[in-house]
Amino acid sequence: MNVLIPLAVVAAMFLAAWFGAAAGFGFIFGVVVPYAAAAVFAVGVGRRVMMWAAAPVPFRITTTCGQQKSLPWLPRERFDNPFTRFETVVRMALEVLLFRSLLKNTKTAMTAGRRLVYGTDPWLWLGAMAFHWSFLAVILRHARLFAEPTPRWVTFLQSADGFFQVGVPVYYVSSFTLIAGLGYLLARRLVSPQLRYISLANDYFPLFLLIGIGVSGFWLRYVDKTDVTAIKELAMGLAAFAPVVPEGISPLFFGHLFLVSALFAYFPFSKLMHAAGVFLSPTRNLANNNRAVRHVNPWDYPVKVHTYEEYEDEFREKMKSAGIPVEKE
């Protein structure tokens, strides 16, 4: 049920937008829903980011591997256990751009001698890289729909993404790697008994939502082509807050757009918020310099303490009678 219910919900949303647009409700699915989703996305993400930014971090709670900076003759891991701000920035870049943590202790196995060992899972890392980078390329390529003339950097990205061109239309590499990466991430949860056991409906829903977006976008571009000029007119009208729904747009596009809007509205309330949370995580964005710098909690308030000397003065005779050693006779 954790798999079938999210799949049914995504399919129902897509079909509702498809048939709704075909029935004459294109303005609702082409203008009202995208604006509402954008508002929910902006308010939700802004609220979550401000809440995380306001959370007190009184001390360094970095989670690192390797030797930190200590004695001069001990070699240290500069970018795995950063000490300076520059090293921390490099570590963050490696995490955000290359998903470095996915290559560390992500798979466990039991050896023949009944010994538990940890190792890397390169296929998980490769699938995550393929999905995230392809999704970013697809989003950036869609910028051509919101600007006239098309920005040069978008043209360059399209040329780089479509370097396998053998005809018309151009076959973009990201269109295929996006679906392949999502397919692997879904198959991994379905095939592995351990992952299937701990996976919930909110783990499958964003996967099916992203797969629906990728497959419907692929279909619109390469199979059942729609009027791109009309879509660009709609997109530019939305961006300029002068919405208009031109004639000739395929109902399939409104199903695709509705899934994209659902993703935007769902994003702030889901695990997908790790895209913003990684930058505000104190376990990632702080240098591990606890041995060199004393960090005083700014939220400390004066409290009455009971020192050991005072404790011994109060209970010295009882301690001596019980045979407990004391510092003062």
For each residue, the residues with C-beta under 8 A, 3 or more apart:
1: 4 5 201
2: 5 6 199 200 201 203 204
3: 6 7 190 204
4: 1 7 8
5: 1 2 8 9 201
6: 2 3 9 10 201 204 205 207 208
7: 3 4 10 11 204 208
8: 4 5 11 12
9: 5 6 12 13 205 208
10: 6 7 13 14 205 208 209 212 259
11: 7 8 14 15 212
12: 8 9 15 16
13: 9 10 16 17 258 259 262
14: 10 11 17 18 212 216 255 256 258 259
15: 11 12 18 19 255
16: 12 13 19 20 258
17: 13 14 20 21 29 33 251 254 255 257 258 259
18: 14 15 21 22 251 252 254 255
19: 15 16 22 23 251
20: 16 17 23 25 28 29 254
21: 17 18 24 25 26 29 30 249 251 253 254 255
22: 18 19 251
23: 19 20
24: 21
25: 20 21 28 29
26: 21 29 30 245 249 254
27: 30 31 32 243 245
28: 20 25 31 32 33
29: 17 20 21 25 26 32 33 254 257 258
30: 21 26 27 33 34 234 243 245 249 254 257
31: 27 28 34 35 238 243 245
32: 27 28 29 35 36
33: 17 28 29 30 36 37 257 258 261
34: 30 31 37 38 238 257 260 261
35: 31 32 38 39 238 243
36: 32 33 39 40 261 265
37: 33 34 40 41 260 261 262 264 265
38: 34 35 41 42 261 264
39: 35 36 42 43
40: 36 37 43 44 264 265 268
41: 37 38 44 45 264 265 267 268
42: 38 39 45 46
43: 39 40 46 47 268
44: 40 41 47 48 265 267 268 269
45: 41 42 48 49 267 268 273 276
46: 42 43 49 50
47: 43 44 50 51 268
48: 44 45 51 52 268 273 276 277
49: 45 46 52 53 276 280
50: 46 47 53 54
51: 47 48 54 55
52: 48 49 55 277 280
53: 49 50 280
54: 50 51
55: 51 52
56: 299
57: 61 282 286
58: 295 297 298 299 300
59: 290 295 297
60: 282 286 287 288 289 290 295
61: 57 282 283 286
62: 81 282 283 284 286 287 288
63: 283 284
64: 68 77 80 81 82 288
65: 77 80 81 104
66: 76 77 80 81
67: 70 74 75 76 77 81
68: 64 76 77 81 83 288 291
69: 76 81 83 288 289 291 292
70: 67 74 76 291
71: 74
72:
73:
74: 67 70 71
75: 67
76: 66 67 68 69 70 81 83
77: 64 65 66 67 68 80 81
78: 81 82 83 87 90
79: 82 87 90 91 94
80: 64 65 66 77 91
81: 62 64 65 66 67 68 69 76 77 78 288
82: 64 78 79 87 88 90 91 287 288
83: 68 69 76 78 87 287 288 289 292
84: 87 88 287 289
85: 88 89 287
86: 89 90
87: 78 79 82 83 84 90 91 287
88: 82 84 85 91 92 285 286 287
89: 85 86 92 93
90: 78 79 82 86 87 93 94
91: 79 80 82 87 88 94 95 100 284
92: 88 89 95 96 278 279 284 285
93: 89 90 96 97
94: 79 90 91 97 98 100
95: 91 92 98 99 100 101 278 284
96: 92 93 278 279
97: 93 94
98: 94 95 129
99: 95 102 103 125 128 129 132
100: 91 94 95 103 104
101: 95 104
102: 99 106 121 124 125 128
103: 99 100 106 120 122 125
104: 65 100 101 120
105: 118 119 120
106: 102 103 120 121 124 125
107: 118 119 120 121 124
108: 116 117 118 119
109: 116 117 119
110: 114 115 116 117
111: 114 115 116 117
112:
113:
114: 110 111
115: 110 111
116: 108 109 110 111
117: 108 109 110 111
118: 105 107 108
119: 105 107 108 109
120: 103 104 105 106 107 125
121: 102 106 107 124 125
122: 103 125 126
123: 126 127 184 188
124: 102 106 107 121 127 128 188
125: 99 102 103 106 120 121 122 128 129
126: 122 123 129 130
127: 123 124 130 131 181 184 185 188
128: 99 102 124 125 131 132 181 185
129: 98 99 125 126 132 133 181
130: 126 127 133 134 177 178 180 181 184
131: 127 128 134 135 177 178 181 182 185 210
132: 99 128 129 135 136 181
133: 129 130 136 137 174 177
134: 130 131 137 138 173 174 175 177 178 181
135: 131 132 138 139 174 178 210
136: 132 133 139 140
137: 133 134 140 141 157 161 172 174
138: 134 135 141 142 172 174 175 178 214 217
139: 135 136 142 143
140: 136 137 143 154 157
141: 137 138 144 154 157 158 161 172 174
142: 138 139 145 146
143: 139 140 146 147 151 154
144: 141 147 150 151 154 155 158 232
145: 142 231 232 235 236
146: 142 143 235 236 239
147: 143 144 150 151 154 236
148: 232 236
149:
150: 144 147 154 155
151: 143 144 147 154 155
152: 155 156
153: 156 157
154: 140 141 143 144 147 150 151 157 158
155: 144 150 151 152 158 159
156: 152 153 159 160
157: 137 140 141 153 154 160 161
158: 141 144 154 155 161 162 170 172
159: 155 156 162 163
160: 156 157 163
161: 137 141 157 158 172 173 174
162: 158 159 165 170 171 172 173
163: 159 160 173
164: 171 173
165: 162 170 171
166: 171
167:
168:
169: 221 222 225
170: 158 162 165
171: 162 164 165 166 175 176 222
172: 137 138 141 158 161 162 175 176
173: 134 161 162 163 164 176 177
174: 133 134 135 137 138 141 161 177 178
175: 134 138 171 172 178 179 214 217 218 221 222
176: 171 172 173 179 180
177: 130 131 133 134 173 174 180 181
178: 130 131 134 135 138 174 175 181 182 214
179: 175 176 182 183 211 214 215 218
180: 130 176 177 183 184
181: 127 128 129 130 131 132 134 177 178 184 185
182: 131 178 179 185 186 207 210 211 214
183: 179 180 186 187 211
184: 123 127 130 180 181 187 188
185: 127 128 131 181 182 188 189 207
186: 182 183 189 190 204 207 208 211
187: 183 184 190 191
188: 123 124 127 184 185 191 192 195
189: 185 186 192 195 196 199 203 204 207
190: 3 186 187 196
191: 187 188 196
192: 188 189 195 196
193: 196 197
194: 197 198
195: 188 189 192 198 199
196: 189 190 191 192 193 199
197: 193 194
198: 194 195
199: 2 189 195 196 203 204
200: 2 203 204
201: 1 2 5 6 204 205
202: 205 206 270 271
203: 2 189 199 200 206 207 271
204: 2 3 6 7 186 189 199 200 201 207 208
205: 6 9 10 201 202 208 209 266
206: 202 203 209 210 263 266 270 271 272
207: 6 182 185 186 189 203 204 210 211
208: 6 7 9 10 186 204 205 211 212
209: 10 205 206 212 213 259 262 263 266
210: 131 135 182 206 207 213 214 263
211: 179 182 183 186 207 208 214 215
212: 10 11 14 208 209 215 216 259
213: 209 210 216 217 256 259 260 263
214: 138 175 178 179 182 210 211 217 218
215: 179 211 212 218 219
216: 14 212 213 219 220 252 255 256 259
217: 138 175 213 214 220 221 256
218: 175 179 214 215 221 222 223
219: 215 216 222 223 224 252
220: 216 217 223 224 225 226 250 252 253 256
221: 169 175 217 218 225
222: 169 171 175 218 219 225
223: 218 219 220
224: 219 220 250 252
225: 169 220 221 222 228
226: 220 230 231 248 249 250 252 253
227: 230 231 246 248 249 250
228: 225 231 232
229: 232 233
230: 226 227 233 234 246 247 248 249
231: 145 226 227 228 234 235 249 253
232: 144 145 148 228 229 235 236
233: 229 230 236 237 244 246
234: 30 230 231 237 238 243 244 245 246 249
235: 145 146 231 232 238 239
236: 145 146 147 148 232 233 239 240
237: 233 234 240 242 243 244
238: 31 34 35 234 235 241 243
239: 146 235 236
240: 236 237
241: 238
242: 237
243: 27 30 31 35 234 237 238
244: 233 234 237
245: 26 27 30 31 234 249
246: 227 230 233 234 249
247: 230
248: 226 227 230
249: 21 26 30 226 227 230 231 234 245 246 253 254
250: 220 224 226 227 253 254
251: 17 18 19 21 22 254 255
252: 18 216 219 220 224 226 255 256
253: 21 220 226 231 249 250 256 257
254: 17 18 20 21 26 29 30 249 250 251 257 258
255: 14 15 17 18 21 216 251 252 258 259
256: 14 213 216 217 220 252 253 259 260
257: 17 29 30 33 34 253 254 260 261
258: 13 14 16 17 29 33 254 255 261 262
259: 10 13 14 17 209 212 213 216 255 256 262 263
260: 34 37 213 256 257 263 264
261: 33 34 36 37 38 257 258 264 265
262: 13 37 209 258 259 265 266
263: 206 209 210 213 259 260 266 267
264: 37 38 40 41 260 261 267
265: 36 37 40 41 44 261 262
266: 205 206 209 262 263 269 270 272
267: 41 44 45 263 264 270 272 273
268: 40 41 43 44 45 47 48 273
269: 44 266 273
270: 202 206 266 267 273
271: 202 203 206 274
272: 206 266 267 275
273: 45 48 267 268 269 270 276 277
274: 271 277 278
275: 272 278
276: 45 48 49 273 279 280
277: 48 52 273 274 280 281
278: 92 95 96 274 275 281 284
279: 92 96 276 285
280: 49 52 53 276 277 285
281: 277 278 284 285
282: 57 60 61 62 285 286
283: 61 62 63 286
284: 62 63 91 92 95 278 281
285: 88 92 279 280 281 282
286: 57 60 61 62 88 282 283
287: 60 62 82 83 84 85 87 88
288: 60 62 64 68 69 81 82 83
289: 60 69 83 84 292 293
290: 59 60 293 295
291: 68 69 70
292: 69 83 289
293: 289 290
294:
295: 58 59 60 290
296: 300
297: 58 59 300
298: 58
299: 56 58
300: 58 296 297
301:
302:
303:
304:
305:
306: 310 311
307: 310 311
308: 311 312
309: 312 313 327
310: 306 307 313 314
311: 306 307 308 314 315
312: 308 309 315 316 319 326 327 328
313: 309 310 316 328
314: 310 311
315: 311 312 318 319
316: 312 313 319 320 326 328
317: 320 321
318: 315 321 322
319: 312 315 316 322 324 325 326
320: 316 317 323 324 326
321: 317 318
322: 318 319
323: 320
324: 319 320
325: 319
326: 312 316 319 320 329
327: 309 312
328: 312 313 316
329: 326
